[in-house]
Amino acid sequence: MYNLGVVVLSSENLSKTVRDNPLFLGATLALEEGEKVGIVGRNGSGKSTFLKCLIGTTYPDEGNVSIKRDAVISLLEQNVTYPEGTTLAGFLYQQDSAALKILEDYQRALENGDDREYTRLGTIIENDNLWDIERRYQAVLTDLGERIDGKTEMATLSGGQQKKAAIARVLALNPDILLLDEPTNHLDIKTIEYLEDWIHSSSSAVIIVTHDRHILNECCSTIWELDGKHFYRHPGSFSAYLERKAERLRMDEKHEERLETILRRELEWLKRGPKARTGKDKGRKDRIDAMIAEKSKPKEIKVRDFQSAERRLGKKILEIESISKSYEGKTLFSDFSFSFVKGQKIALIGDNGSGKSTLLDILSGHIEPDTGTVDKGQNTVFGYYDQLGRNLESTKTVLEYTEDIGERVILGDGEEVSASRFLELFGFPVSMQRTPIGILSGGEKRRLYLITRLVLNPNFLLFDEPTNDLDIETMERLEEYISAFPGCAVISSHDRTFLDLTTDMTFVIENGKVTLFPGNYSEWKENKEEQEEETKKVSSAPKQQAKPQPREKKGLSFKEKREKEEIEREIEELEVLIGKLEASFSTIETTELGTLAERTSKYEESKALLDAKTERWLELEEKEGN
């Protein structure tokens, strides 16, 4: 058990400036024992730097950090780094830890034949159970599905495997204070759920920098918001924070409206002439000057919703016939066929290494399948946010890179804007546009690359982990864009909230197959859990027993929910059709709905079908309410 109220880490008046740009000022915050804190803020605002100041790898310009005596603190950094030649076993020891130093000194004493030191350290190790660190490291890797020999070099592992090793390394220390910097990047959903469970069950105090709204809402009891170079503490869940922020923005808007009204009236008074402006009114004039100064403060550019000009799709969009792909003797998927229809938004899920990126590369034409064909329609234009191009190693400035794509951008409403203005609309003010891409933060690079993919005016989106390092505001704009996008989209992402809000179908890669599920990620998971529960019941039932009475299940099953949704759509279509038919009876002439006899027959059929659909809907509605 832990005791909320016992402070294990605190910062007092912490400030840091990088390249003459203040990141945060006067940060005074306290972390209590067992508390789970989420830090939110825009890309490049200084969240990662703040974590490094807390742990001591970066020094603040002002202020200080206090950590409870003997508390073990560990940081999972955003990017996995290691010296050349590092093995998986050696990677554990490449972190600042007093316990690991004792284990290293013990091994050194053993190699040097220093029996006295060897005995002394061995006693400490046994008393403090320090050998458990190595055991926990291996145990977490196994839990994450990785059975890798400790002699394997880190450089030979995939990005996902390296991130799992980094997670296992910090969890192995069983820290009192755990700092997590964008921990979900490069992970599959299964690993993210494992990390969530650990955070829930652990007594460690946790500070997590993430844009994963599911983790923020499910795991965090406090939100620290970094906004305008200052931290704000919001007790409660992420949902509660969003409600408070929405209210704060409404109040800001009301203040702006009130300020404009007062300023307009006061300026009218100021224009009346010398007789009205006596010495007694000096205070009033000072207030006018203050209001003018406040009104003149540079306001943050409000980013509007973005829609690129629509590019029409042809009848043939993209047809896949019996494709397969293998790597190094492992079959990723085989015999996959699918024909895309306009408007489909499909999630792509699977474990790390299952072949998600490979499938997107095949769909886009970047690589060929081993067998089968991929036939792209003549009018189909891909907007592919892939894993390589988004790294943006270009030496150009932000504006130069964008102008290479297009000096003018046509928006969805037909308005044409310059590349510079377009960048302003999406979070790159003029002051940043001459910045070399090389010094942008990871999130800023990804946001820039994402924007340039959309500027290409695609009608088929292929997104490979588009939310990595993006801030929540950018993700929300992207969600709005995809929701209104008239073309097709296939999206691979570990962000469950993002998938649920942007897709309504799911490709699942597992066991060497690609299968289609007619619902979003949460619906797929719910359905999978139902099937697993049924399987457990069947396998645990006694072999010799009378036929069990079916247990009445309250509410609707997953299939019944889908049926109810489909019936609602059909009822709406039938009502529209019946309305058109009724309106057409004012003429006996043949219309687009047919002759009078055909319309009358169709009307009777539609009415009967509507009654049947309505009756079934009422049955499902009643069952759902029980």
N, C-alpha and C positions, 0 to 999 in steps of 0.2 A: 504493500500500500504506500501511497505518497500523500504528502500534506500540501494542498494548495495554500498559499500564503507564505510559504518558505521560499524566499528568493534565492535562486541558484545562479543567476546571471543578471547583470544590469549594466546599462550604459548611461553615462551622465554627460550631457552637453557635447555629444559626439559630432564632429564635423569633418568633412573630407572634400577637398577640391582636387580635380584632375584636369590638367591642361587649362587652367584658369576658369574652369567651369565647376561651381559648387554642386556636388551631388546631393549631400544632405547637410543640414545645419541644426545644431542644438538638439540632437536626438537623445532624449532621456526616456528610457524604457526599462521595464523589469520583467524577467521571465521567472515564473514560479515553478516549484517542483511539480513535475508531472504535467505541466501545461503544454498544450499543443497550439502553436501559433503559426498562422499563415501570413506571409508577406506578399503584398500585391503592389503593383505599380507598373508604369510604362517601361518598355525596353530602353536600356541605357540610362535609367534614372538612378542607378547606383545600388541596387539590391544585393548583387553579388559582392560588391566592394564592402558593403555594410557587414555581411557575414564574415569576410576576411578580417575586418577590423575587430569583430567580436572574438575571433579565435586567435588573433595576434599575428597572422601572416602578412597583414598590411597595417601600417600605423596611421591612425587618424591625425589630422592637423591639430585638432583641439579635443578636449574631453578625455575621459578614461572609461575603461571597462573593468568591472569587478566580477570575479567568478568564485563561487563558494569553495572553501578550502577542501582539497582532496577530491573535488568533483572531476570526473573523467569527461572530457569534451572532445567531440570528433566531428569533422566536416566532410560531407560528400560533395566534392566539387562538380561543377557543371560538365567539365571535360576530363576524360581519363588520361593521365599522363604518367610516364614511367621512363627510366633510363633504358638505353639500348641494351638488349640481352636479358632483361628482367624476366624471370620465370613466374608462373602463377603462384608458386609457394613463396617466392621472394617478394612478390607484390604486397603480401600481407604486412611485411615489415617496413614498407616505405611510407609510413605515416608517423607523426609525432605522438609517441605513447611511452610513458614510463614503464608500463608493464612489458611492452615489446622490447624495450631497451634491456631489461633484466634478462629476458629470454636470449637476446643476442649476446649479451655479456657472458651468460652461462655457456653458450655454444663456443664462444671464443676461449673461455677458460678450459673447456674440455679439450679443444684442439691444441692449446698451448701446454697442457699437462699441469695446470695450476690447480692442484688438488684442494688447497685451502679455499680459494675463491670459488671453485667448482662446488664444494660442499656448502659454503655459505649461501650462494645463490640458489642452489638446489633446495635448501630449506625454505627460502622465501617463496620459491615457485610452488612448492608443495603446500605451504600454509595458505597462500593466496589463490590456489587453484589456477595458476597462470597457464598451465597446459590446456585448459579449457578454451583458451582463445583460438588455438589452432584447430581444435575439434569443432568449435562453433563455425569457424571459417569454412571448413569442409562441409559441415552440415547444412549451412545456408546455401552453398553452391549446389548441393544435392537437391535441396528443396526447390531450388529454382530450375531444376531439370538439367544441370550441368555436371557431368561426371568426367572431369578433365584431369589428366595426370599433372601433378604439381610441377613436374619438370618442363611442361609445355611453355614455350615462350609467349608472353603477352602479345607480341607483335603478330603472331599467327592466328590470334582469336578474332572473331567478328566484333563489330562495334557493340552489338547486343551482349555478347559474352563478356567483353571487357567491362561494360557497365554493371553486369551482374556481379563480376568479381569485385568491383569497387563498392557495391552495396554490401556484399558479404564481408568485406574488409572492415567497414565501419560498424556493422551490426555485431561482428565478432568481439569487439571491445566491450559490448554491453554498456554503452556510455550513459552517464547521468544526463548529459546534454548532447543532443544530436542536431547538427545543422545540415539541412538538405538543400542543395542548390539545383533546381530543375531536375529532380531525380527521375522523372518519367521519360526523358528523352532517350530514344533508341531502345526502349523496352516494349515488350508485347503486353497485352492487357492482362494476361495471367500473372506476369511478374509484378505489375502495378498493383493488382489485387492482393498479392502476397505482402507487398510493402505496406499497403493500407491496413491489413490485418495486424502486422507487426506494430504499427503506430498505435492502433486501437488498444492492443493488449499490453503494450510496454509501459513501464513506470517512468521511462525516460522523459525528460522535458524535450520538446521538439520544436525547432523553428524551421519552417519549410518555405522556400521560395519556389512558387509554382504557378502556372496558369491553368492547371487542371482543376476545373471548377468542382468536379466530383470529389476529389481529395479535399479541397478546401472546405466543402460543405459537410462532408462526412467525418473528417478527422480533426478539424480545427475548432477550438473553443474560443479563440481570439484571433482577430485580424489586425495586423499592422499595415496601414496604407502609407506608401511613400508617394506624396503628391506635392508638387511645387516646392521640392527640396526640404519638405518637413514630413515627419512621421505623425500619423494619427492612430490612436488605439481605439479599436472597436470591439467591445466584448460581445461574445455570441458567435453564431455560425456565419458562414459566408452569405447565406440568404438574408440574415438579419443585417449584415453590413450593407448589402445591396439596397435594402429598403431604406436604411438611414442615408445612404449616399443619394438615392433618388429624391428623398425629402430635402436634403441639403441643396441639391441642384435646383429644386423648385423654389426654395427660399432665395437662392442667388438670383434667379430670374425675376422674382418679385422685387428684390432689392434694386435690380437694374431698372425695372419698369418705374419704380417709385423715384429713383434718382433722376431718370429722364424727365418725369413729370415735374418734379420740384425744380430742376435746373431750367426747364423751359419757362416756368413761371418767373423764376428769379432773374433770368436773363431779360425777360420782358420788362421787369421792374428796372433793371440796370439801364435799359435803353430809353427810359422816360425823360432823362435829361438831368442837368445839374441841380434843379430845384428839389428833386426827390432824393438826391444823394447827399444828405447832410452828414455832419460828423457823427451823429448818433447811429448812423447806419454802417459804421466801419465794421462792426462785428458781422453784419449781414453780408457785406462785400467779402469779408474774409471767408465766410462759409461758402459763398459762390465760388471763390478761387479754389477752395478745397474740393468742392464737387467737380469743378472743371478738371482739376488735377487727377481726381479719381477716375473720371470718365476718360481721361487721356491715357491711362495706363494701358500698355499693350495687352490686348485680350487674346486668349488662346484661340487659334483657328478652329472653328467647329467643322469637323469632318462630316461631310454629307454622305448619304448612301451612294454607292457606286454601281452603275450598270454600264457595261460597254455596249456599243451599238450591236443590235442583234444580227447575226449572220445566219441565213436560212440553211436548214438541213435538207438534203435530198431524201428520196424515198428509201434508198439504201444508206444506212448510217455506218454500221460496222457489223460484219458477220464473221463469227468464229466457227470453224468446223474441225472438230476432232483434234485439237492441238494437244501436244504433250511437251514436257521439258524435263531433262535430267541434268544433274551436275555431279561429277565425280562418283558416278554409279548410283546416286540417290535420285529416285523419281520424285520430282516436286509435285507434278500433277500430270494427268493423262486423260485423253479422250474427252476433252472439254469442248462443248459446243454452246453457242449462244448468239442470238440475233437481237441487237439493240433497237429499242423503240424510243422515239422522241419523248423527252421529259423524264426518263428514268434516272434516279439518283441512287446509286448502289454503293453500300459500304463494302470494304474488302478487309476481312479479318483472318488471323491465323497466327500461330506462334512465330517467334523469331526464327528465320531460316526456312520457313515453310514455302517461300516462293512468291510473296506478295509483290515485291519490287520487280521480280523477274516477269511476273504476269503483266504488270503495267508497262514494262519495257517492250514486251511482245505486242500488246495492244497498240502502243504508240508507233511500232515499227522500228524501234531502236535495235532490237535483236530478233532473230528468226526462231520459231519453234522447231523442235526436233522433227515433229510430224504435224500434219494438218495445215490448214490455211487460215489466214487473216485477211479479209477482204474489206477494205475501207471505201466508203462512198466517195464519189467525186467531189462533193461539196463539204465533206467533213474536215474540219480544221481543229487540231488538238491544241489545248493549252495544257502543257505537261509541266507540272511542278515536281521535278525529279530530285534525287538525293545528291547529285553531283553539281549541277549548275547553280544551286542555291548557295553554295559555299562562296561564290563571288570573289575570286582571287584577283579580280581586275585592278589595274593601277589607275583607272579613270575615276573621276569624281562622280558623285551621285547624279548630277545633272547630265554630264557627258554620257554616262551609261544609259540613262533614260532616253536622251535625244538620239542615241544610236538606234533605239527601237522605233522611235517616231517623234518628230519635233512638234507635231500637233496630235491631239487625242480627241476622238469623237466619242461623246458620252451617249448613254442610252436615250436621252431626250433630244438628241440631235445637236446639242451644243458642242462647239469645238473650242478646246482650250489648249494653251501651250503646255509643253512638258513641264516647265517650271511651275506653272499654276497647278497642274495636276499633282505634282509632288507635294505642294503646299496642302492640297485637299486631303492628302493621305499621310499627314504626320511628318513631312520633311519640309520645314520652313526654309525660307531663302537663306537663312544663316547657316543651314546644314548642307545646302546643295553644292557648295564648292568643296565639301569635305571629301578626301580620298576614301574610296570604299574600304581600303585596307584597315582604317582605324575605326570603322563602325563596329558596334557590338554585334554579337551573333544574331540577336533578334532583329536588329535594324537591317542587317544584310538579308535576312530571310524575308522581311517585309518588303524590301526593295525588289527582290527577285519575284516575289509573289505578284506585286503590282505590275511588273513588266510582263508577266505571263498573261495577265488579264487584259492588258493594253493590246495584245495581239488580236483581240476580238475573236476568240475561239467559239465554237459551238459544241465542243466535246471536251470536258475537263477531266484530266487525269492527275490526281493529287497523291503524292507519296509523303505521308507524314507532314502535312502542311502546317500543323500547329506547333511543331518543335520551336521553342524559344519565342513564339509570338506572344505579345501581351494580350490580355483579355479583351481590350477594346478592339484590337485588330481582328481577333477571332470572331467577335460579334459582328463586325462589318462583313467578314468573309461569309459567315453564316447567312446573313441577309442577302448577300450576293448570290450564293448558291441556291437559296430558297426561291429567289425570283428568276433564276437562270432558266431559260426556255429549252436549252439543249440537254445533253446527257452528261452524266458525271459518274466516275468511279473513284472512290476515296479510300485510301488506306490510312488509318489513324489509330493511335492508342487512346485518343481522347474520347471517352464514351459519351460525354455530354455533346460534344461536337457531332459525332456520328448520329446520335438520336435526333438532333435538330436539323440535320441536313439530308438524311437518307431515309428511304422507306423500303428498301430491299437490301439483302446482304449476300455477298459471295463469301463462302467459308472454305478456306483451304485447310484440309486435314486428311491424314492417312493417304496422301498422294492423289486426292481428288478435289475438284472444285464443285461445290454444290450451291444452289440458289435457295435462300430462305425468303419467304414473302413478308418481311417485316424488318424493322430496324434492329440495332444491336440489343437493346434491352428486351425486346420481344423475343429475339433469338435466344438470349440467355435464359429468360423465363421458361421458354419452351424446352430448352435443354435440361434445365433443372427439374421440370415436371417429368420428362422422360427418365432421367436418372432416378428420381424418386419412385417411379413406377417399377423400374428395373430392380431397385432395392427391395421393394415389397414382394415382387415375384420370387427373387432369389432367396429371401429370408422366410418365405412361407413354408410351413411343414409339408413334406411330400405326401403324407397320408392324412387327409382331413376332408370333411364334407365341403361341398362347394360353398364358399363364403358369400354372404349376402353383400351386395354392392353397397358401400358406404356412401351415403348421400353427401355430395360435395357442394358446399355453398358457393354461390357466385358462378361466374362463367369460366369455362376452360379457355385456354388460349385459342383453340380452333373456333369456339363459339364467339369469342370476342371478334375474331376476324370475320366470321359470318355476319355478325351484327353490323359491323362497319360496312361490309359489302352490301347488305340489304338496305342500309340507310342511303348509300349512293344510288342504288337501283330505284328506290322509292322516289328520290329527288328527280331522277331522269324520267321516270314514268309520269310524275306530276307535270313536268314541263311538256312532255309529249301530249298528254291529255288536254292540257291547256291550249296547245296549238291546234289540236283536232277540234276542240269545241269552238275556237275562234273561226276555223275554216268552214264550219257548217252554214255560215252566212251566205255562201255562194254554192251553186250547184255545178259550177265550172270545175274542170280538172285543175288541181293545184300541184305543188311540189310534193304533197302528201298523198297524191293519187286521186282517183275518181271519188264521187260521193259515196258509192257503194264500198269501195276499198277503205275509205276513211271511216265509214260507219263500222265496218268489220274490225278495223284496227282499234277503233275506240272501245268497242265491247271487249276485245281481247285484253287491251291495256287496263281497263277498269277491273276485270276479273283478276288479272295478275297483280294489280296494285292491292286488291283486297287480300289476296293470299300472302303477299309479302308483308303487308301491315300486320296480319294475324300472327305470322311467325316472329316479326319484330317485337310484338307485344309479349309473346311467350318468353323471348330472350330478355326483354326489359324486366319482366316480373321475376325471372330467375336471378338476374343480376342484383336486384334489390333485396333478395333474401339473404 
